[in-house]
C-alpha cells in the first residue's frame, strides 16, 4: 500500500528531535513515500521556524533544505499535486463544522485519499482529529509509539466521485 507521509514525520527525519530515529527507521522501510508540494512548503516553514526559535542555525537549516531538495530530485519521494478536487474535499470536510480537523491536515488527508494511500503522521493532534471525526477513507498509521497504531475511517462523501 502507498503511504502518504505528512510534514511531522519529515520534520523529525530531517531535523534533530525526539522522534528522529523512529522517523528514519520508518521512512527507510517505505518503498516510495508519497508527499505533496504542500508538504514541502510546510517543511520549509518548519525549518524556518526552528531557525527563528534558535533550535537550528541558519547553516544547518540551509544544509537541511539542500538535502531535502536532493532527495526530491533523486526521486526518493513521489510528489502528488494538490488538485482542485482536494481543496473541494477538504472544504467539504471542514464545512461539516464538527471536530477539530485543521485546514492543512484536511488538505493532506484529501491528497492522501486522492492517492489511495495510507497516511503516516507523528502529529498527535491530527491523529486525534481524524480518529474523532472519521470523515475520510484514509488508513492512518501513527508513527508515535505512545498512540494507537492505526484506525480506518469510513469513506467520505466524495469517495465515489470521479477524481
C-alpha positions as CSV (number, residue, x, y, z in Angstrom):
1,X,0.0,0.0,0.0
2,X,1.2,3.5,-0.8
3,X,2.0,5.7,2.2
4,X,1.5,9.5,2.2
5,X,4.0,11.0,4.7
6,X,3.0,14.2,6.4
7,X,5.2,17.1,7.5
8,X,5.5,16.0,11.1
9,X,7.4,12.8,10.1
10,X,9.6,14.6,7.6
11,X,10.5,17.3,10.1
12,X,11.5,14.6,12.6
13,X,13.5,12.9,9.9
14,X,15.5,15.9,8.7
15,X,15.8,17.9,11.9
16,X,17.2,16.5,15.1
17,X,14.4,15.9,17.6
18,X,12.9,13.3,19.9
19,X,11.3,11.2,17.1
20,X,14.2,11.4,14.6
21,X,15.5,7.9,15.0
22,X,11.9,6.4,14.7
23,X,11.2,8.7,11.7
24,X,14.4,7.5,10.0
25,X,13.6,3.8,10.6
26,X,10.0,4.2,9.4
27,X,10.9,6.2,6.3
28,X,13.6,3.8,5.2
29,X,11.1,0.9,5.2
30,X,8.8,2.7,2.8
31,X,9.4,1.8,-0.9
32,X,8.2,5.1,-2.4
33,X,6.9,7.6,0.1
34,X,4.3,10.0,-1.2
35,X,4.3,13.7,-0.3
36,X,2.8,16.8,-1.8
37,X,4.0,20.2,-2.7
38,X,2.1,21.3,0.4
39,X,4.3,19.1,2.5
40,X,7.4,20.7,1.0
41,X,6.1,24.2,1.8
42,X,5.1,23.2,5.3
43,X,8.5,21.5,5.9
44,X,10.3,24.7,4.7
45,X,8.2,26.7,7.1
46,X,9.0,24.3,10.0
47,X,12.8,24.7,9.3
48,X,12.4,28.4,9.2
49,X,10.6,28.4,12.5
50,X,13.3,26.3,14.1
51,X,15.9,28.9,12.9
52,X,13.8,31.7,14.4
53,X,13.5,29.8,17.7
54,X,17.3,29.2,17.5
55,X,17.0,25.4,17.7
56,X,18.7,25.3,14.3
57,X,21.4,27.5,13.0
58,X,20.9,29.2,9.6
59,X,23.7,27.0,8.2
60,X,22.0,23.8,9.5
61,X,18.7,25.0,8.0
62,X,20.3,25.6,4.6
63,X,22.0,22.2,4.7
64,X,18.7,20.5,5.5
65,X,16.9,22.3,2.8
66,X,19.6,21.3,0.3
67,X,19.3,17.7,1.5
68,X,15.5,17.7,1.0
69,X,15.8,19.1,-2.5
70,X,18.4,16.5,-3.3
71,X,16.1,13.7,-2.1
72,X,13.2,15.2,-4.2
73,X,15.4,15.5,-7.3
74,X,16.7,11.9,-6.9
75,X,13.1,10.7,-6.8
76,X,13.1,9.4,-3.2
77,X,9.6,10.8,-2.8
78,X,6.7,10.6,-5.2
79,X,5.3,14.1,-5.3
80,X,1.5,14.4,-5.5
81,X,0.0,17.7,-6.7
82,X,-2.7,19.4,-4.6
83,X,-5.6,19.3,-7.1
84,X,-8.7,21.5,-7.2
85,X,-10.7,18.3,-6.1
86,X,-8.5,18.1,-3.0
87,X,-9.5,21.7,-2.0
88,X,-13.2,20.9,-2.5
89,X,-12.9,17.7,-0.5
90,X,-11.1,19.4,2.4
91,X,-13.6,22.3,2.3
92,X,-16.5,19.9,2.4
93,X,-15.0,18.0,5.4
94,X,-14.3,21.3,7.3
95,X,-17.8,22.5,6.3
96,X,-19.3,19.9,8.4
97,X,-18.5,22.2,11.3
98,X,-17.6,19.4,13.7
99,X,-14.5,18.1,15.2
100,X,-11.0,19.6,15.4
101,X,-9.6,18.9,11.9
102,X,-7.4,21.8,10.8
103,X,-7.1,23.3,7.4
104,X,-3.7,21.8,6.3
105,X,-4.5,18.5,7.9
106,X,-7.7,18.3,5.9
107,X,-5.7,19.1,2.7
108,X,-3.1,16.5,3.5
109,X,-5.9,14.0,4.0
110,X,-7.6,14.9,0.8
111,X,-4.3,14.4,-1.2
112,X,-3.8,11.1,0.6
113,X,-7.3,10.0,-0.3
114,X,-6.7,11.0,-3.9
115,X,-3.6,8.9,-4.0
116,X,-5.5,6.0,-2.3
117,X,-2.7,6.0,0.3
118,X,-2.4,5.4,4.0
119,X,-1.2,8.4,5.9
120,X,1.9,8.3,8.2
121,X,2.0,11.1,10.8
122,X,3.7,11.9,14.1
123,X,1.2,14.7,14.9
124,X,-0.9,13.6,17.9
125,X,-3.4,16.4,17.3
126,X,-4.0,15.4,13.7
127,X,-4.5,11.7,14.7
128,X,-6.9,12.7,17.4
129,X,-8.9,14.9,15.0
130,X,-9.0,12.1,12.4
131,X,-10.0,9.4,14.9
132,X,-12.8,11.6,16.5
133,X,-14.1,12.9,13.2
134,X,-13.8,9.8,10.9
135,X,-14.8,11.6,7.6
136,X,-12.4,10.0,5.2
137,X,-11.2,6.7,3.9
138,X,-7.6,7.0,5.0
139,X,-5.9,4.3,6.9
140,X,-3.8,6.4,9.2
141,X,-0.6,4.9,10.6
142,X,0.7,6.7,13.6
143,X,4.5,6.8,13.9
144,X,4.5,8.0,17.5
145,X,4.8,4.9,19.7
146,X,2.6,6.1,22.6
147,X,-0.6,6.3,20.4
148,X,-2.7,3.7,18.7
149,X,-1.1,2.3,15.6
150,X,-4.0,2.7,13.2
151,X,-7.6,3.3,12.5
152,X,-9.8,3.0,9.5
153,X,-12.3,5.7,8.9
154,X,-15.4,5.3,6.7
155,X,-15.5,6.5,3.1
156,X,-16.0,10.3,2.6
157,X,-19.0,11.7,0.8
158,X,-16.6,12.5,-2.0
159,X,-15.2,9.0,-2.1
160,X,-17.3,7.7,-5.1
161,X,-17.0,10.8,-7.3
162,X,-14.5,10.8,-10.2
163,X,-11.2,12.3,-9.4
